[in-house]
Amino acid sequence: MERVTNYFKNNRLLSGSLVLALISCLIGRFSADFIDYKVIFSLFGLMLLIQGFEQVGLLRYLAQKLLHFSKNSRQLVQLMILLSLIGSMFLTNDVAILTLLPIYLKLLSVLPKFKGRFLGSVLIIVAANLGSSFFPFGNPQNLYLYDYYHVPLPQFLTWMSLVLLVSLISLALLTLFVAKDSLTEIDLENSPFDRKETLLLSGLMLVMILVVLDVLPYQWVIPAVALIVASYRRELFKDVDYGLLMTFVCFFIIVGNIGEAQFIKEFLQRLNGKQIYLAGLGLSQVISNVPAAFLIAPFTTNQQAVILGVNIGGLGTLLASLANLIGYNLFRIYYPKETKRFFGLFSAVNFGLLFFLGGLFYFFIH
């Protein structure tokens, strides 16, 4: 019983969504039709493979290789940001942060005089958030929105490519504030990765991408992927975030009941594209961008406003994206006495980018 209690204490998003789902069912009703099973099973399959990539050590291997190409600490930060940006496109923002930020902090632990560790850490987190927004499968909110709206892939990529381009330029300019220090003191052991398993996982990931894009049926393909993984690395099933899956189920139930409240539906349907966009930005700051996507999407047909709003809305507060909380907690583990300075810089950079990107793309909303 104590383990269950601690689990719900440590998973406040799940706890809150479960309570709200129960309340919504008491006021409204429970219906299995509220749940989008394709999103749930697709997310399960993706998480299973992402855990596999993390265990084979591919990102860790690439990060260590980048060290050898870095002439100074600024260049190291730039390359780590680039890897975070690209890695999050395929392996989600939280995996990119969980893998790369500890490596970065470990590298810099042997450079106690390096003043750029705060800014570098913040920019790695920001890069993971922004990079994950590019593809429909890069983060949970995009997976849901892409499936809900059935957005044509070229259209989705067109919207997000401009965000990615502006983000890349912004991050590059911010790295100019990172100090240049020598890296000659750093010497880490090489960490090889399993090439055969990486190739297998890459093939399975390609299959999952085809499922997300509606090329292959999820009802048959995802169980097949799960069986293949179970045949050689069963322990990956223990690492899947089942709490997040349950949270998604709760969101579907909450939104399903809210959708049956006519006055809420009519109010949100009266909002124009720019207002929906601002709602996505604002709601993300207080309930995070995944719940914001669930709450807004069913009540508007303005796909662009919702997608841009909740993705850019991942910037800002620690709550705006779960990846922000993961990054903050990792930094606190390595530098517990410097979390106030980190939080101050994190807030300055995130809110600066939120207002810049949020304001810029406000004018792109139709």
C-alpha positions in Angstrom: 0.0 0.0 0.0 2.9 2.4 0.9 4.5 1.7 -2.5 1.2 2.6 -4.3 0.8 5.8 -2.2 4.4 6.8 -3.0 3.9 6.1 -6.7 1.0 8.5 -6.9 2.8 11.1 -4.8 5.7 11.0 -7.2 3.4 11.1 -10.3 1.3 14.1 -9.6 0.2 14.5 -13.2 -1.2 11.0 -13.2 -2.8 11.6 -9.8 -4.4 14.8 -10.8 -5.6 13.5 -14.1 -7.1 10.4 -12.4 -9.0 12.5 -9.9 -10.3 14.8 -12.6 -11.3 11.8 -14.8 -13.3 10.3 -11.9 -15.0 13.6 -11.2 -15.8 14.1 -14.9 -17.4 10.6 -15.0 -19.5 11.3 -11.9 -20.8 14.6 -13.5 -20.9 13.1 -17.0 -20.4 9.5 -18.0 -17.7 7.0 -18.8 -17.4 5.8 -22.3 -14.7 3.6 -23.8 -15.3 5.5 -27.1 -13.7 8.6 -25.5 -10.3 6.8 -25.7 -8.1 7.0 -28.8 -6.6 3.5 -28.8 -4.3 4.2 -31.7 -2.5 7.0 -29.8 -2.2 4.8 -26.6 -0.8 1.8 -28.4 1.5 3.9 -30.6 2.9 5.7 -27.6 3.5 2.3 -25.9 5.3 1.0 -28.9 7.5 4.1 -29.3 8.3 4.1 -25.6 9.4 0.5 -25.7 11.8 1.1 -28.6 13.1 4.4 -27.1 14.0 2.5 -23.9 15.9 0.1 -26.2 17.9 2.9 -27.8 18.7 4.3 -24.4 20.0 0.9 -23.2 22.2 0.2 -26.3 24.0 3.5 -25.6 23.8 5.1 -29.0 23.4 8.7 -27.8 26.0 8.2 -25.1 28.4 7.0 -27.8 27.7 9.9 -30.1 28.1 12.4 -27.2 31.5 11.0 -26.4 32.6 11.2 -30.0 31.6 14.8 -30.1 34.0 15.5 -27.3 36.9 14.5 -29.5 35.8 17.0 -32.2 35.4 19.8 -29.7 38.3 22.3 -29.5 36.9 24.2 -26.5 33.9 24.3 -24.1 31.8 26.5 -26.4 32.1 24.2 -29.3 31.3 21.2 -27.0 28.1 23.0 -25.9 27.2 23.8 -29.5 27.7 20.2 -30.6 25.8 18.8 -27.5 22.9 21.2 -28.3 22.9 20.0 -31.9 22.8 16.4 -30.8 20.0 17.2 -28.3 18.0 18.9 -31.1 18.4 16.1 -33.6 18.2 13.3 -31.0 14.9 14.6 -29.6 13.4 14.5 -33.1 13.6 10.8 -33.2 13.9 9.7 -29.5 11.7 12.4 -27.8 12.8 15.3 -25.6 12.9 13.5 -22.3 15.2 10.7 -23.6 17.5 13.3 -25.1 17.7 15.1 -21.8 18.0 12.0 -19.7 20.9 10.8 -21.8 22.8 13.9 -22.8 22.5 16.2 -19.8 24.2 13.8 -17.3 27.0 13.3 -19.8 27.4 17.0 -20.2 27.4 17.6 -16.4 29.9 14.8 -15.9 32.2 16.2 -18.5 32.1 19.6 -16.9 32.5 18.3 -13.4 36.3 18.1 -14.1 36.2 21.8 -15.2 35.2 23.5 -11.9 36.1 27.0 -13.2 33.9 26.7 -16.3 31.2 29.4 -16.1 29.1 28.1 -18.9 27.7 25.0 -17.3 24.4 26.8 -16.4 23.7 28.2 -19.8 24.9 25.0 -21.5 22.5 22.9 -19.4 19.6 25.2 -20.1 20.2 25.2 -23.8 20.4 21.4 -24.0 17.0 21.3 -22.4 15.6 24.0 -24.7 17.0 22.3 -27.7 15.4 19.0 -26.8 12.0 20.6 -26.4 12.2 22.5 -29.7 13.7 19.6 -31.6 11.0 17.2 -30.5 8.4 19.4 -32.0 9.5 18.8 -35.6 8.1 15.3 -36.3 4.6 14.0 -35.5 6.3 11.2 -33.3 8.8 13.5 -31.5 6.7 14.1 -28.5 3.3 13.0 -27.0 1.3 16.1 -27.9 2.3 15.9 -31.6 1.5 12.2 -31.7 -2.0 13.0 -30.4 -2.6 16.1 -32.5 -1.3 14.5 -35.7 -3.6 11.5 -35.3 -6.6 13.6 -34.1 -6.5 16.1 -37.0 -5.1 13.8 -39.6 -2.7 16.6 -40.7 -1.0 15.9 -44.1 2.7 15.2 -43.3 4.0 17.8 -45.7 1.8 20.4 -44.1 2.9 19.5 -40.6 6.6 19.6 -41.6 6.1 22.9 -43.3 4.7 24.5 -40.1 7.3 23.0 -37.9 10.3 23.5 -40.2 10.1 27.3 -39.8 9.9 26.9 -36.0 13.0 24.6 -36.1 14.9 27.0 -38.3 14.3 30.0 -36.1 15.0 27.9 -33.0 18.3 26.8 -34.4 19.4 30.3 -35.2 18.3 31.5 -31.7 20.2 28.7 -30.0 23.3 29.4 -32.1 23.3 33.0 -31.0 22.8 32.2 -27.4 25.8 29.8 -27.4 28.0 32.9 -28.2 27.5 33.7 -24.5 29.2 30.4 -23.5 32.8 30.9 -22.4 35.6 29.2 -24.3 37.7 27.0 -22.0 40.2 24.3 -22.8 39.0 20.6 -22.8 42.4 19.1 -22.4 41.6 18.0 -18.8 38.7 15.8 -19.9 39.4 12.2 -20.6 36.5 9.7 -20.5 36.5 6.0 -21.3 34.9 5.1 -24.6 31.5 3.5 -24.2 30.7 1.3 -27.2 27.2 0.6 -28.4 25.6 -2.6 -29.8 25.5 -2.0 -33.6 23.4 -5.1 -34.4 20.7 -4.2 -31.8 20.8 -0.6 -32.9 20.1 -1.7 -36.5 17.2 -3.9 -35.3 15.7 -1.1 -33.2 16.1 1.3 -36.1 14.1 -1.1 -38.3 11.4 -1.4 -35.7 11.3 2.3 -35.2 10.8 2.8 -38.9 7.8 0.4 -38.7 6.4 2.4 -35.8 6.7 5.6 -37.8 4.8 4.0 -40.6 2.1 3.2 -38.1 1.9 6.8 -36.8 1.7 7.9 -40.4 -1.3 5.5 -41.0 0.6 3.5 -43.6 0.4 0.3 -41.4 -2.4 -0.8 -39.1 -1.6 -0.4 -35.5 -3.9 -3.3 -34.4 -1.5 -5.9 -35.9 1.8 -4.1 -36.2 2.3 -2.9 -32.6 1.7 -6.4 -31.0 4.2 -7.8 -33.5 6.8 -5.2 -32.5 6.1 -6.0 -28.9 6.6 -9.7 -29.5 9.9 -9.1 -31.3 11.2 -7.0 -28.4 10.0 -9.6 -25.8 11.9 -12.3 -27.6 15.3 -10.8 -27.0 15.0 -8.0 -24.4 12.0 -8.5 -22.2 13.3 -6.2 -19.5 12.4 -3.2 -21.6 8.8 -3.7 -20.7 9.6 -2.8 -17.1 11.0 0.6 -18.2 7.9 1.7 -20.1 6.2 4.7 -18.5 2.8 3.1 -17.8 1.9 6.1 -15.7 2.1 8.3 -18.8 -0.1 5.9 -20.7 -2.7 5.9 -17.9 -2.5 9.7 -17.8 -3.4 9.8 -21.5 -6.4 7.5 -20.9 -7.5 9.9 -18.2 -7.1 12.9 -20.5 -9.2 11.2 -23.1 -12.0 10.6 -20.6 -11.8 14.2 -19.2 -11.9 15.8 -22.7 -14.7 13.4 -23.8 -16.9 14.6 -20.9 -15.9 18.3 -21.4 -16.8 17.9 -25.1 -20.3 17.0 -24.1 -20.7 20.3 -22.2 -22.3 22.4 -24.9 -21.5 25.8 -23.4 -17.7 25.0 -23.3 -17.8 23.7 -26.8 -19.6 26.8 -28.1 -17.2 29.1 -26.2 -14.0 27.5 -27.6 -15.5 27.2 -31.1 -16.0 31.0 -31.1 -12.3 31.7 -30.6 -10.4 32.6 -33.7 -7.0 31.1 -34.7 -4.9 33.7 -32.9 -6.9 33.3 -29.7 -6.6 29.5 -29.8 -2.8 29.9 -30.3 -2.6 32.2 -27.3 -4.7 29.7 -25.3 -2.2 26.9 -26.2 0.7 29.1 -25.1 -0.9 30.1 -21.8 -2.4 26.8 -20.7 0.9 25.1 -21.3 2.5 27.3 -18.7 0.3 26.0 -15.9 -0.8 22.5 -16.9 2.0 21.6 -19.4 1.7 21.3 -23.1 0.5 17.7 -23.3 -2.7 18.3 -21.3 -3.2 21.7 -23.1 -3.2 19.8 -26.4 -5.9 17.4 -25.1 -8.1 20.1 -23.8 -8.0 22.5 -26.8 -7.9 20.2 -29.8 -11.4 18.8 -29.7 -13.0 22.2 -29.7 -11.4 23.8 -32.7 -10.6 23.0 -36.3 -7.6 25.4 -36.4 -4.9 22.8 -36.5 -2.0 25.2 -37.1 -2.9 27.3 -34.0 -3.1 24.3 -31.7 0.1 22.6 -32.9 2.2 25.7 -32.9 0.7 26.9 -29.6 1.4 23.8 -27.5 4.8 23.1 -29.0 6.2 26.7 -28.5 4.3 26.6 -25.2 6.8 24.0 -23.9 9.1 27.0 -23.3 8.6 29.1 -20.2 7.9 27.6 -16.8 9.2 24.3 -15.4 5.6 23.0 -15.7 5.3 23.9 -19.4 6.9 20.6 -20.4 7.7 17.5 -18.4 11.1 17.6 -20.1 11.8 20.9 -18.2 11.2 19.2 -14.9 13.4 16.3 -15.9 16.3 18.6 -16.8 15.8 20.7 -13.6 15.9 17.5 -11.4 19.0 16.2 -13.1 20.9 19.5 -12.6 19.8 19.5 -9.0 21.4 16.1 -8.5 24.8 17.2 -9.8 24.8 20.8 -8.4 22.3 20.9 -5.5 23.7 24.1 -4.1 23.4 26.0 -7.4 19.8 25.3 -8.3 18.6 28.9 -7.6 21.1 30.3 -10.1 20.2 27.6 -12.6 16.5 28.3 -12.2 17.0 32.0 -12.6 18.9 31.5 -15.9 16.5 28.8 -17.0 13.5 31.2 -16.5 15.3 34.1 -18.3 16.2 32.0 -21.3 12.9 30.2 -21.5 10.7 33.2 -21.1 12.9 35.2 -23.5 12.5 32.5 -26.2 8.8 32.1 -25.3 8.0 35.7 -25.9 10.3 35.9 -29.0 9.1 32.7 -30.7 5.5 33.1 -29.4 5.3 36.7 -30.6 6.9 35.9 -34.0 4.7 33.0 -34.9 1.6 34.8 -33.7 1.7 36.6 -37.0 1.8 33.3 -38.9 -1.5 32.0 -37.5 -4.3 32.1 -40.1 
